[in-house]
Each structure stands twice: as structure tokens, then as C-alpha cells.
Amino acid sequence: MAENPTPRAAATPARSSQPWLHQHGKEIQAFGTVRQFPIALAYETRMYACQRLNQLLADTQILYALYKKHHWLMRGATFSQLHLLLDKHADEQQALVDTIAERIQTLGGIAVGDPRHVAEITQVPRPPDGCEEVPAMLSRLLEAHELILSDAHDAALGDDGTNDLIVSDVIRTGELQAWFLAEHLVDTPLVHA
């Protein structure tokens, strides 16, 4: 008996430009775990680095958000300079967020990314919802920097790649930004009499 071949078009599912909406999947890697990658680092080293980096990542995301908030809320005689400075610092913090997250992923971990999860993890105190005086906003940024820098100095142990990121990116950027902010809190008159 001869087979009746199915036409080629009938065997191939019809294509459509309609997006597949409302999809849900199961979690394929839990937060706080690391996958094995061929990067010559022990599991324990990668796990420790991911834990420390996720803390820095959460705090850096909050610092970025504080910079943006305070950038919008600047007031007074130095408004223009501070408005621009805080926006520049925010951009640099946003770049750090991406760099830290990519390092976590490179180590086989999961980078904290959901703002609600970040809020659960961060050590940076929550600011008031409203607007504070300018020196208080700058002090709040400095305190967040100090917290992150303290954690970064403590975390700079373990693997070379993570150490390089922490020292070259997180610490150097944070120290420079803290210096620029602190100089705005020096009690010098704007005009000499």
C-alpha cells in the first residue's frame, strides 16, 4: 500500500506575528544559588562573591535612586551645579549597577533586580518621602556612600575579578563622589563681605 505523503505546508505549524501573551514559567534558578561555569573558581568562592556583590548591588541601586531623587529636589543658590553634579553621579552609579550585576551573572549567580527585593536587602536607610534641606540630602548621600564603601572594603577578598571590580569601580567611584559631595558641605560663605 502506498503512503499518501502529507503536504509540506500542513506539517509545518502556521507562523503568526501574534505575541504569546500572559506566559508564566517555573523558576529555573533560585536567588542565592550559583551555577557551575568553567571560570576556574571554586563554588564556595563564587557563592561568597555573589552574596557580597548582591549586597553591594542592592545598596548601589538605592544610592542611584537617592541621587535621582535629590537631583530633582535640589534648591537654593547652588541649584544648577548640584542638579548637574547629582545627575552625573546618578549616571555613574547606574553604570556600576550594570557592572556589578554582570559580575554576579558571570560567577553563575542571580543578580538582585526587582526593586521590591532590593528594598528588602538594602542597608541604606529610607529617606523621607518629601523634600529635605539641601545639606541633609547631601549628608544622606554621603552616609550611603560610607556604608557602601565600608562594605566594599570588607568584601574585597576572594577572587581577582571581583576584587578588581570592587576596588577599581565601586571603591574608586564612591570615594571620588563622596569627596565632591563633602566639599559642598564645607561652611564657606558664597560671597565675601
SELO-114777 format. One record per residue: x, y, z of N, C-alpha, C in turn. Coordinates in nm, 4 decimals. Layout:
% residues N
+----------+----------+----------+----------+----------+----------+----------+----------+----------+
:      n_X :      n_Y :      n_Z :     ca_X :     ca_Y :     ca_Z :      c_X :      c_Y :      c_Z :
+----------+----------+----------+----------+----------+----------+----------+----------+----------+
:        X :        Y :        Z :        X :        Y :        Z :        X :        Y :        Z :
...
+----------+----------+----------+----------+----------+----------+----------+----------+----------+
END
This chain:
% residues 193
+----------+----------+----------+----------+----------+----------+----------+----------+----------+
:      n_X :      n_Y :      n_Z :     ca_X :     ca_Y :     ca_Z :      c_X :      c_Y :      c_Z :
+----------+----------+----------+----------+----------+----------+----------+----------+----------+
:   0.0834 :  -0.1163 :   0.0000 :   0.0000 :   0.0000 :   0.0000 :   0.0885 :   0.1233 :   0.0000 :
:   0.0634 :   0.2134 :  -0.0866 :   0.1439 :   0.3336 :  -0.0986 :   0.0993 :   0.4357 :   0.0043 :
:   0.2028 :   0.5048 :   0.0673 :   0.1709 :   0.6095 :   0.1633 :   0.1313 :   0.7354 :   0.0905 :
:   0.0371 :   0.8032 :   0.1482 :  -0.0041 :   0.9305 :   0.0938 :   0.0761 :   1.0390 :   0.1656 :
:   0.1763 :   1.0964 :   0.1017 :   0.2588 :   1.1955 :   0.1711 :   0.1770 :   1.3188 :   0.2089 :
:   0.2057 :   1.3685 :   0.3293 :   0.1397 :   1.4900 :   0.3765 :   0.2055 :   1.6098 :   0.3092 :
:   0.1276 :   1.7005 :   0.2612 :   0.1868 :   1.8195 :   0.2007 :   0.2748 :   1.8928 :   0.3015 :
:   0.3855 :   1.9491 :   0.2566 :   0.4839 :   2.0158 :   0.3424 :   0.4196 :   2.1275 :   0.4257 :
:   0.3337 :   2.2034 :   0.3674 :   0.2710 :   2.3138 :   0.4394 :   0.1882 :   2.2643 :   0.5579 :
:   0.1269 :   2.1520 :   0.5468 :   0.0437 :   2.1002 :   0.6553 :   0.1289 :   2.0495 :   0.7704 :
:   0.2527 :   2.0048 :   0.7466 :   0.3396 :   1.9519 :   0.8514 :   0.4040 :   2.0638 :   0.9327 :
:   0.4192 :   2.1800 :   0.8767 :   0.4815 :   2.2921 :   0.9458 :   0.3725 :   2.3752 :   1.0121 :
:   0.3888 :   2.4030 :   1.1426 :   0.2868 :   2.4844 :   1.2079 :   0.2795 :   2.6235 :   1.1446 :
:   0.1621 :   2.6766 :   1.1425 :   0.1419 :   2.8101 :   1.0853 :   0.2144 :   2.9126 :   1.1716 :
:   0.2810 :   3.0068 :   1.1081 :   0.3503 :   3.1133 :   1.1804 :   0.2550 :   3.2307 :   1.1964 :
:   0.2810 :   3.3065 :   1.3015 :   0.1947 :   3.4199 :   1.3283 :   0.2783 :   3.5307 :   1.3899 :
:   0.2378 :   3.6525 :   1.3664 :   0.3072 :   3.7650 :   1.4293 :   0.2433 :   3.8009 :   1.5629 :
:   0.1459 :   3.7239 :   1.6049 :   0.0786 :   3.7477 :   1.7319 :   0.1721 :   3.7089 :   1.8464 :
:   0.2003 :   3.8012 :   1.9403 :   0.2855 :   3.7644 :   2.0546 :   0.2142 :   3.6652 :   2.1469 :
:   0.2916 :   3.5816 :   2.2102 :   0.2371 :   3.4879 :   2.3078 :   0.2276 :   3.5617 :   2.4404 :
:   0.1095 :   3.6053 :   2.4746 :   0.0894 :   3.6875 :   2.5927 :   0.0613 :   3.6041 :   2.7166 :
:   0.0788 :   3.6668 :   2.8316 :   0.0439 :   3.6097 :   2.9624 :   0.1137 :   3.4767 :   2.9892 :
:   0.2398 :   3.4696 :   2.9529 :   0.3152 :   3.3470 :   2.9783 :   0.3734 :   3.3500 :   3.1190 :
:   0.3800 :   3.2370 :   3.1792 :   0.4419 :   3.2198 :   3.3109 :   0.5260 :   3.0933 :   3.3031 :
:   0.6377 :   3.0971 :   3.3704 :   0.7247 :   2.9805 :   3.3706 :   0.7666 :   2.9471 :   3.5115 :
:   0.8285 :   2.8338 :   3.5246 :   0.8773 :   2.7972 :   3.6569 :   1.0168 :   2.8558 :   3.6747 :
:   1.0517 :   2.8821 :   3.7969 :   1.1832 :   2.9357 :   3.8294 :   1.2874 :   2.8280 :   3.7988 :
:   1.3878 :   2.8622 :   3.7198 :   1.4878 :   2.7625 :   3.6823 :   1.6193 :   2.7779 :   3.7587 :
:   1.6347 :   2.8869 :   3.8340 :   1.7474 :   2.9024 :   3.9250 :   1.7028 :   2.9932 :   4.0376 :
:   1.7219 :   2.9482 :   4.1591 :   1.6804 :   3.0259 :   4.2764 :   1.7829 :   3.1338 :   4.3074 :
:   1.7346 :   3.2470 :   4.3586 :   1.8227 :   3.3518 :   4.4075 :   1.9062 :   3.2943 :   4.5213 :
:   2.0323 :   3.3309 :   4.5276 :   2.1210 :   3.2801 :   4.6329 :   2.1918 :   3.1515 :   4.5951 :
:   2.1773 :   3.1086 :   4.4700 :   2.2481 :   2.9903 :   4.4226 :   2.3421 :   3.0318 :   4.3100 :
:   2.4383 :   2.9468 :   4.2795 :   2.5288 :   2.9718 :   4.1675 :   2.5361 :   2.8476 :   4.0793 :
:   2.5406 :   2.8725 :   3.9486 :   2.5601 :   2.7643 :   3.8524 :   2.7091 :   2.7440 :   3.8315 :
:   2.7442 :   2.6268 :   3.7855 :   2.8848 :   2.5972 :   3.7572 :   2.9216 :   2.6506 :   3.6193 :
:   3.0208 :   2.7379 :   3.6145 :   3.0760 :   2.7876 :   3.4893 :   3.2234 :   2.7507 :   3.4860 :
:   3.2796 :   2.7316 :   3.3679 :   3.4219 :   2.6948 :   3.3577 :   3.5121 :   2.8184 :   3.3713 :
:   3.5125 :   2.8796 :   3.4915 :   3.5920 :   3.0003 :   3.5117 :   3.7002 :   2.9820 :   3.6178 :
:   3.7291 :   2.8588 :   3.6544 :   3.8394 :   2.8246 :   3.7452 :   3.8265 :   2.8905 :   3.8824 :
:   3.7042 :   2.8988 :   3.9325 :   3.6811 :   2.9468 :   4.0683 :   3.5959 :   2.8450 :   4.1418 :
:   3.6330 :   2.8172 :   4.2656 :   3.5601 :   2.7194 :   4.3466 :   3.4175 :   2.7668 :   4.3743 :
:   3.3297 :   2.6724 :   4.3950 :   3.1898 :   2.7007 :   4.4266 :   3.1794 :   2.7956 :   4.5459 :
:   3.2511 :   2.7676 :   4.6525 :   3.2442 :   2.8481 :   4.7743 :   3.2875 :   2.9919 :   4.7474 :
:   3.3913 :   3.0088 :   4.6658 :   3.4399 :   3.1425 :   4.6313 :   3.3344 :   3.2190 :   4.5533 :
:   3.2726 :   3.1517 :   4.4564 :   3.1711 :   3.2166 :   4.3742 :   3.0461 :   3.2485 :   4.4564 :
:   3.0076 :   3.1581 :   4.5445 :   2.8907 :   3.1796 :   4.6291 :   2.9134 :   3.3006 :   4.7211 :
:   3.0296 :   3.3059 :   4.7845 :   3.0624 :   3.4181 :   4.8728 :   3.0624 :   3.5496 :   4.7948 :
:   3.1277 :   3.5486 :   4.6779 :   3.1354 :   3.6705 :   4.5972 :   2.9964 :   3.7167 :   4.5554 :
:   2.9100 :   3.6253 :   4.5158 :   2.7744 :   3.6628 :   4.4736 :   2.6943 :   3.7213 :   4.5896 :
:   2.7091 :   3.6640 :   4.7081 :   2.6389 :   3.7172 :   4.8244 :   2.6834 :   3.8600 :   4.8541 :
:   2.8148 :   3.8813 :   4.8563 :   2.8679 :   4.0142 :   4.8858 :   2.8321 :   4.1131 :   4.7747 :
:   2.8429 :   4.0690 :   4.6501 :   2.8115 :   4.1570 :   4.5378 :   2.6630 :   4.1924 :   4.5338 :
:   2.5764 :   4.0987 :   4.5697 :   2.4330 :   4.1303 :   4.5712 :   2.4009 :   4.2345 :   4.6778 :
:   2.4719 :   4.2317 :   4.7898 :   2.4529 :   4.3365 :   4.8909 :   2.4962 :   4.4717 :   4.8339 :
:   2.6145 :   4.4740 :   4.7713 :   2.6612 :   4.5981 :   4.7082 :   2.5664 :   4.6431 :   4.5978 :
:   2.5137 :   4.5479 :   4.5225 :   2.4221 :   4.5800 :   4.4132 :   2.2936 :   4.6430 :   4.4665 :
:   2.2358 :   4.5848 :   4.5694 :   2.1126 :   4.6402 :   4.6268 :   2.1376 :   4.7815 :   4.6793 :
:   2.2463 :   4.7990 :   4.7531 :   2.2762 :   4.9307 :   4.8092 :   2.3081 :   5.0323 :   4.6995 :
:   2.3754 :   4.9893 :   4.5945 :   2.4083 :   5.0784 :   4.4839 :   2.2829 :   5.1190 :   4.4076 :
:   2.1877 :   5.0267 :   4.3933 :   2.0618 :   5.0626 :   4.3278 :   1.9858 :   5.1673 :   4.4090 :
:   1.9887 :   5.1547 :   4.5403 :   1.9229 :   5.2534 :   4.6257 :   1.9974 :   5.3866 :   4.6192 :
:   2.1314 :   5.3821 :   4.6185 :   2.2089 :   5.5059 :   4.6068 :   2.1778 :   5.5758 :   4.4746 :
:   2.1684 :   5.5000 :   4.3675 :   2.1304 :   5.5569 :   4.2377 :   1.9951 :   5.6285 :   4.2498 :
:   1.8976 :   5.5615 :   4.3112 :   1.7641 :   5.6203 :   4.3258 :   1.7680 :   5.7456 :   4.4136 :
:   1.8511 :   5.7440 :   4.5192 :   1.8649 :   5.8633 :   4.6036 :   1.9240 :   5.9791 :   4.5238 :
:   2.0239 :   5.9491 :   4.4430 :   2.0833 :   6.0544 :   4.3596 :   1.9778 :   6.1158 :   4.2680 :
:   1.8972 :   6.0319 :   4.2045 :   1.7941 :   6.0850 :   4.1152 :   1.6921 :   6.1682 :   4.1938 :
:   1.6476 :   6.1170 :   4.3081 :   1.5507 :   6.1905 :   4.3888 :   1.6064 :   6.3265 :   4.4290 :
:   1.7281 :   6.3275 :   4.4828 :   1.7863 :   6.4527 :   4.5304 :   1.8211 :   6.5460 :   4.4145 :
:   1.8546 :   6.4901 :   4.3002 :   1.8781 :   6.5696 :   4.1792 :   1.7520 :   6.6494 :   4.1447 :
:   1.6368 :   6.5850 :   4.1551 :   1.5104 :   6.6518 :   4.1231 :   1.4738 :   6.7564 :   4.2287 :
:   1.5151 :   6.7351 :   4.3534 :   1.4699 :   6.8184 :   4.4642 :   1.5683 :   6.9280 :   4.5050 :
:   1.6764 :   6.9476 :   4.4330 :   1.7744 :   7.0495 :   4.4693 :   1.7097 :   7.1866 :   4.4752 :
:   1.7622 :   7.2701 :   4.5640 :   1.7118 :   7.4054 :   4.5865 :   1.8302 :   7.4995 :   4.6105 :
:   1.8055 :   7.6270 :   4.6026 :   1.8993 :   7.7274 :   4.6510 :   2.0006 :   7.7793 :   4.5510 :
:   2.0981 :   7.8539 :   4.6059 :   2.1965 :   7.9259 :   4.5248 :   2.2833 :   7.8346 :   4.4402 :
:   2.3066 :   7.7133 :   4.4854 :   2.3922 :   7.6197 :   4.4097 :   2.3094 :   7.5161 :   4.3349 :
:   2.1832 :   7.5497 :   4.3111 :   2.0930 :   7.4557 :   4.2447 :   2.1529 :   7.3986 :   4.1163 :
:   2.1946 :   7.4844 :   4.0263 :   2.2396 :   7.4391 :   3.8946 :   2.3579 :   7.3437 :   3.9056 :
:   2.4589 :   7.3822 :   3.9838 :   2.5776 :   7.2978 :   3.9983 :   2.5431 :   7.1628 :   4.0610 :
:   2.4638 :   7.1658 :   4.1682 :   2.4294 :   7.0403 :   4.2354 :   2.3349 :   6.9551 :   4.1517 :
:   2.2421 :   7.0188 :   4.0847 :   2.1499 :   6.9464 :   3.9971 :   2.2289 :   6.8661 :   3.8934 :
:   2.3259 :   6.9300 :   3.8304 :   2.4081 :   6.8628 :   3.7291 :   2.5009 :   6.7596 :   3.7920 :
:   2.5615 :   6.7935 :   3.9053 :   2.6537 :   6.7005 :   3.9716 :   2.5822 :   6.5727 :   4.0145 :
:   2.4655 :   6.5870 :   4.0764 :   2.3929 :   6.4686 :   4.1232 :   2.3456 :   6.3824 :   4.0066 :
:   2.3107 :   6.4451 :   3.8960 :   2.2714 :   6.3678 :   3.7785 :   2.3908 :   6.2906 :   3.7223 :
:   2.5074 :   6.3548 :   3.7200 :   2.6302 :   6.2873 :   3.6742 :   2.6619 :   6.1685 :   3.7653 :
:   2.6539 :   6.1905 :   3.8958 :   2.6801 :   6.0818 :   3.9904 :   2.5786 :   5.9690 :   3.9745 :
:   2.4528 :   6.0048 :   3.9503 :   2.3496 :   5.9027 :   3.9293 :   2.3841 :   5.8170 :   3.8079 :
:   2.4267 :   5.8801 :   3.7001 :   2.4654 :   5.8048 :   3.5799 :   2.5803 :   5.7093 :   3.6100 :
:   2.6776 :   5.7548 :   3.6886 :   2.7914 :   5.6694 :   3.7242 :   2.7476 :   5.5534 :   3.8129 :
:   2.6536 :   5.5786 :   3.9040 :   2.6014 :   5.4714 :   3.9883 :   2.5213 :   5.3718 :   3.9053 :
:   2.4469 :   5.4217 :   3.8078 :   2.3701 :   5.3315 :   3.7210 :   2.4648 :   5.2407 :   3.6423 :
:   2.5775 :   5.2942 :   3.5974 :   2.6767 :   5.2115 :   3.5277 :   2.7338 :   5.1062 :   3.6226 :
:   2.7557 :   5.1434 :   3.7492 :   2.8038 :   5.0464 :   3.8485 :   2.7021 :   4.9355 :   3.8706 :
:   2.5744 :   4.9706 :   3.8733 :   2.4689 :   4.8693 :   3.8908 :   2.4830 :   4.7624 :   3.7841 :
:   2.4983 :   4.8049 :   3.6603 :   2.5097 :   4.7095 :   3.5499 :   2.6383 :   4.6273 :   3.5616 :
:   2.7476 :   4.6913 :   3.5973 :   2.8762 :   4.6217 :   3.6106 :   2.8709 :   4.5165 :   3.7213 :
:   2.8146 :   4.5528 :   3.8355 :   2.8048 :   4.4583 :   3.9482 :   2.7125 :   4.3425 :   3.9114 :
:   2.5981 :   4.3732 :   3.8506 :   2.5026 :   4.2676 :   3.8128 :   2.5656 :   4.1713 :   3.7130 :
:   2.6393 :   4.2239 :   3.6171 :   2.7037 :   4.1364 :   3.5191 :   2.8107 :   4.0491 :   3.5829 :
:   2.8810 :   4.0994 :   3.6837 :   2.9804 :   4.0167 :   3.7532 :   2.9113 :   3.9017 :   3.8262 :
:   2.7988 :   3.9303 :   3.8903 :   2.7235 :   3.8246 :   3.9593 :   2.6822 :   3.7174 :   3.8598 :
:   2.6305 :   3.7596 :   3.7462 :   2.5889 :   3.6642 :   3.6442 :   2.7083 :   3.5857 :   3.5906 :
:   2.8221 :   3.6510 :   3.5743 :   2.9439 :   3.5847 :   3.5264 :   2.9882 :   3.4746 :   3.6225 :
:   2.9638 :   3.4969 :   3.7514 :   3.0013 :   3.3978 :   3.8531 :   2.8990 :   3.2851 :   3.8642 :
:   2.7889 :   3.2945 :   3.7879 :   2.6861 :   3.1903 :   3.7905 :   2.5720 :   3.2194 :   3.8840 :
:   2.5704 :   3.3393 :   3.9431 :   2.4654 :   3.3744 :   4.0380 :   2.3487 :   3.4443 :   3.9723 :
:   2.2581 :   3.4908 :   4.0570 :   2.1420 :   3.5679 :   4.0148 :   2.1541 :   3.7066 :   4.0772 :
:   2.1566 :   3.8092 :   3.9933 :   2.1666 :   3.9465 :   4.0417 :   2.0299 :   3.9947 :   4.0903 :
:   2.0285 :   4.0594 :   4.2067 :   1.9042 :   4.1153 :   4.2594 :   1.8624 :   4.2301 :   4.1678 :
:   1.7392 :   4.2228 :   4.1166 :   1.6967 :   4.3226 :   4.0204 :   1.5599 :   4.3811 :   4.0451 :
:   1.4726 :   4.3083 :   4.1110 :   1.3381 :   4.3571 :   4.1376 :   1.3465 :   4.4630 :   4.2477 :
:   1.2917 :   4.5826 :   4.2250 :   1.3007 :   4.6884 :   4.3261 :   1.2462 :   4.6481 :   4.4628 :
:   1.1446 :   4.5628 :   4.4654 :   1.0903 :   4.5184 :   4.5944 :   1.1907 :   4.4303 :   4.6669 :
:   1.2620 :   4.3456 :   4.5919 :   1.3652 :   4.2608 :   4.6510 :   1.4828 :   4.3464 :   4.6974 :
:   1.5200 :   4.4447 :   4.6162 :   1.6274 :   4.5371 :   4.6531 :   1.5944 :   4.6053 :   4.7856 :
:   1.4698 :   4.6510 :   4.8010 :   1.4281 :   4.7193 :   4.9235 :   1.4378 :   4.6281 :   5.0457 :
:   1.4177 :   4.4985 :   5.0265 :   1.4289 :   4.4030 :   5.1373 :   1.5738 :   4.3825 :   5.1789 :
:   1.6658 :   4.3916 :   5.0832 :   1.8062 :   4.3589 :   5.1075 :   1.8896 :   4.4793 :   5.1510 :
:   1.8581 :   4.5984 :   5.0998 :   1.9454 :   4.7135 :   5.1204 :   1.9678 :   4.7465 :   5.2670 :
:   2.0858 :   4.8001 :   5.2939 :   2.1192 :   4.8505 :   5.4270 :   2.1062 :   5.0028 :   5.4324 :
:   2.0865 :   5.0661 :   5.3184 :   2.0760 :   5.2116 :   5.3125 :   1.9419 :   5.2532 :   5.3721 :
:   1.9430 :   5.3413 :   5.4738 :   1.8168 :   5.3834 :   5.5347 :   1.7257 :   5.4558 :   5.4351 :
:   1.5977 :   5.4366 :   5.4531 :   1.4992 :   5.5007 :   5.3655 :   1.4878 :   5.6486 :   5.4006 :
:   1.4882 :   5.7336 :   5.2984 :   1.4727 :   5.8766 :   5.3244 :   1.3250 :   5.9107 :   5.3433 :
:   1.2973 :   6.0309 :   5.3910 :   1.1576 :   6.0730 :   5.3951 :   1.1002 :   6.0785 :   5.2540 :
:   0.9713 :   6.0658 :   5.2422 :   0.9079 :   6.0729 :   5.1107 :   0.9155 :   6.2134 :   5.0523 :
:   0.9180 :   6.3145 :   5.1376 :   0.9202 :   6.4530 :   5.0926 :   1.0609 :   6.5041 :   5.0692 :
:   1.0735 :   6.6363 :   5.0685 :   1.2000 :   6.7037 :   5.0399 :   1.2652 :   6.7501 :   5.1697 :
:   1.3918 :   6.7199 :   5.1848 :   1.4699 :   6.7673 :   5.2993 :   1.5474 :   6.8921 :   5.2572 :
:   1.6105 :   6.9576 :   5.3531 :   1.7001 :   7.0682 :   5.3223 :   1.8199 :   7.0130 :   5.2458 :
:   1.8811 :   7.0961 :   5.1640 :   1.9913 :   7.0524 :   5.0778 :   2.1040 :   6.9868 :   5.1567 :
:   2.1548 :   7.0473 :   5.2673 :   2.2632 :   6.9794 :   5.3406 :   2.2230 :   6.8406 :   5.3920 :
:   2.0972 :   6.8247 :   5.4299 :   2.0510 :   6.6934 :   5.4773 :   2.0502 :   6.5922 :   5.3626 :
:   2.0093 :   6.6353 :   5.2432 :   2.0107 :   6.5443 :   5.1281 :   2.1534 :   6.5032 :   5.0940 :
:   2.2455 :   6.5992 :   5.0941 :   2.3853 :   6.5675 :   5.0641 :   2.4445 :   6.4757 :   5.1711 :
:   2.4115 :   6.5027 :   5.2973 :   2.4588 :   6.4160 :   5.4059 :   2.4052 :   6.2743 :   5.3921 :
:   2.2801 :   6.2637 :   5.3510 :   2.2193 :   6.1310 :   5.3309 :   2.2951 :   6.0538 :   5.2221 :
:   2.3315 :   6.1228 :   5.1148 :   2.4105 :   6.0593 :   5.0079 :   2.5473 :   6.0172 :   5.0596 :
:   2.6113 :   6.1044 :   5.1390 :   2.7425 :   6.0703 :   5.1951 :   2.7341 :   5.9494 :   5.2875 :
:   2.6297 :   5.9420 :   5.3680 :   2.6133 :   5.8277 :   5.4584 :   2.5937 :   5.6985 :   5.3792 :
:   2.5196 :   5.7051 :   5.2696 :   2.5018 :   5.5864 :   5.1848 :   2.6344 :   5.5456 :   5.1221 :
:   2.7112 :   5.6445 :   5.0762 :   2.8433 :   5.6138 :   5.0211 :   2.9318 :   5.5464 :   5.1260 :
:   2.9317 :   5.6006 :   5.2470 :   3.0167 :   5.5439 :   5.3516 :   2.9772 :   5.3998 :   5.3832 :
:   2.8484 :   5.3732 :   5.3880 :   2.8007 :   5.2374 :   5.4125 :   2.8486 :   5.1429 :   5.3014 :
:   2.8316 :   5.1851 :   5.1771 :   2.8726 :   5.1021 :   5.0633 :   3.0239 :   5.0849 :   5.0616 :
:   3.0978 :   5.1926 :   5.0867 :   3.2442 :   5.1829 :   5.0868 :   3.2941 :   5.0912 :   5.1985 :
:   3.2337 :   5.0992 :   5.3149 :   3.2720 :   5.0104 :   5.4251 :   3.2496 :   4.8650 :   5.3866 :
:   3.1346 :   4.8368 :   5.3287 :   3.1025 :   4.7014 :   5.2848 :   3.1961 :   4.6570 :   5.1722 :
:   3.2271 :   4.7478 :   5.0819 :   3.3150 :   4.7152 :   4.9691 :   3.4564 :   4.6837 :   5.0172 :
:   3.5077 :   4.7620 :   5.1115 :   3.6414 :   4.7337 :   5.1651 :   3.6436 :   4.5962 :   5.2317 :
:   3.5377 :   4.5643 :   5.3037 :   3.5287 :   4.4352 :   5.3720 :   3.5128 :   4.3200 :   5.2730 :
:   3.4436 :   4.3431 :   5.1627 :   3.4149 :   4.2375 :   5.0651 :   3.5291 :   4.2145 :   4.9677 :
:   3.6263 :   4.3025 :   4.9642 :   3.7346 :   4.2912 :   4.8659 :   3.8305 :   4.1783 :   4.9042 :
:   3.7765 :   4.0599 :   4.9081 :   3.8523 :   3.9379 :   4.9351 :   3.8032 :   3.8335 :   4.8369 :
:   3.8753 :   3.7275 :   4.8179 :   3.8242 :   3.6205 :   4.7321 :   3.8882 :   3.6197 :   4.5955 :
:   3.8068 :   3.6292 :   4.4916 :   3.8601 :   3.6130 :   4.3562 :   3.9085 :   3.7456 :   4.2972 :
:   4.0048 :   3.7356 :   4.2068 :   4.0685 :   3.8537 :   4.1487 :   3.9722 :   3.9404 :   4.0687 :
:   3.8840 :   3.8788 :   3.9898 :   3.7900 :   3.9556 :   3.9084 :   3.6957 :   4.0390 :   3.9930 :
:   3.6451 :   3.9807 :   4.1002 :   3.5561 :   4.0532 :   4.1897 :   3.6325 :   4.1617 :   4.2639 :
:   3.7544 :   4.1296 :   4.3093 :   3.8369 :   4.2307 :   4.3762 :   3.8619 :   4.3494 :   4.2854 :
:   3.8959 :   4.3224 :   4.1603 :   3.9235 :   4.4297 :   4.0654 :   3.8006 :   4.5180 :   4.0484 :
:   3.6832 :   4.4580 :   4.0320 :   3.5599 :   4.5351 :   4.0171 :   3.5335 :   4.6199 :   4.1415 :
:   3.5468 :   4.5587 :   4.2592 :   3.5173 :   4.6308 :   4.3830 :   3.6131 :   4.7479 :   4.4027 :
:   3.7429 :   4.7233 :   4.3835 :   3.8410 :   4.8293 :   4.4063 :   3.8393 :   4.9325 :   4.2943 :
:   3.8478 :   4.8869 :   4.1707 :   3.8594 :   4.9798 :   4.0573 :   3.7312 :   5.0554 :   4.0282 :
:   3.6173 :   4.9920 :   4.0493 :   3.4908 :   5.0557 :   4.0133 :   3.4150 :   5.1071 :   4.1352 :
:   3.3770 :   5.0186 :   4.2248 :   3.2913 :   5.0577 :   4.3372 :   3.3637 :   5.1535 :   4.4313 :
:   3.4823 :   5.1161 :   4.4773 :   3.5519 :   5.1991 :   4.5766 :   3.5999 :   5.3298 :   4.5149 :
:   3.6663 :   5.3241 :   4.4018 :   3.7192 :   5.4484 :   4.3439 :   3.6080 :   5.5452 :   4.3043 :
:   3.5005 :   5.4948 :   4.2470 :   3.3883 :   5.5818 :   4.2112 :   3.3254 :   5.6402 :   4.3369 :
:   3.3017 :   5.5557 :   4.4366 :   3.2389 :   5.6019 :   4.5606 :   3.3217 :   5.7047 :   4.6342 :
:   3.4534 :   5.6822 :   4.6420 :   3.5393 :   5.7786 :   4.7107 :   3.5403 :   5.9134 :   4.6399 :
:   3.5486 :   5.9121 :   4.5087 :   3.5500 :   6.0367 :   4.4318 :   3.4175 :   6.1120 :   4.4477 :
:   3.3071 :   6.0385 :   4.4400 :   3.1775 :   6.1033 :   4.4557 :   3.1595 :   6.1583 :   4.5971 :
:   3.2046 :   6.0851 :   4.6977 :   3.1948 :   6.1327 :   4.8358 :   3.2759 :   6.2606 :   4.8546 :
:   3.3912 :   6.2675 :   4.7933 :   3.4736 :   6.3880 :   4.8023 :   3.3994 :   6.5082 :   4.7431 :
:   3.3424 :   6.4912 :   4.6243 :   3.2698 :   6.6004 :   4.5603 :   3.1516 :   6.6458 :   4.6457 :
:   3.0796 :   6.5522 :   4.7057 :   2.9659 :   6.5884 :   4.7900 :   3.0100 :   6.6575 :   4.9174 :
:   3.1118 :   6.6022 :   4.9819 :   3.1590 :   6.6573 :   5.1097 :   3.2041 :   6.8018 :   5.0938 :
:   3.2646 :   6.8345 :   4.9812 :   3.3110 :   6.9717 :   4.9591 :   3.1953 :   7.0701 :   4.9504 :
:   3.0758 :   7.0227 :   4.9204 :   2.9584 :   7.1102 :   4.9185 :   2.9035 :   7.1345 :   5.0585 :
:   2.9537 :   7.0620 :   5.1570 :   2.9065 :   7.0784 :   5.2933 :   3.0058 :   7.1563 :   5.3810 :
:   3.1138 :   7.2054 :   5.3200 :   3.2099 :   7.2864 :   5.3921 :   3.1469 :   7.4234 :   5.4159 :
:   3.1616 :   7.4742 :   5.5380 :   3.0972 :   7.6012 :   5.5739 :   3.1806 :   7.7200 :   5.5263 :
:   3.1646 :   7.7532 :   5.4008 :   3.2316 :   7.8710 :   5.3453 :   3.1233 :   7.9626 :   5.2878 :
:   3.1407 :   8.0927 :   5.3073 :   3.0381 :   8.1830 :   5.2530 :   3.0408 :   8.1849 :   5.1017 :
:   2.9247 :   8.2024 :   5.0415 :   2.9165 :   8.2128 :   4.8969 :   2.9713 :   8.3452 :   4.8477 :
:   2.9597 :   8.4501 :   4.9300 :   3.0074 :   8.5837 :   4.8943 :   3.0867 :   8.6373 :   5.0108 :
:   3.2045 :   8.6913 :   4.9856 :   3.2847 :   8.7513 :   5.0919 :   3.2440 :   8.8970 :   5.1096 :
:   3.2316 :   8.9400 :   5.2336 :   3.1901 :   9.0791 :   5.2616 :   3.3077 :   9.1735 :   5.2582 :
+----------+----------+----------+----------+----------+----------+----------+----------+----------+
END
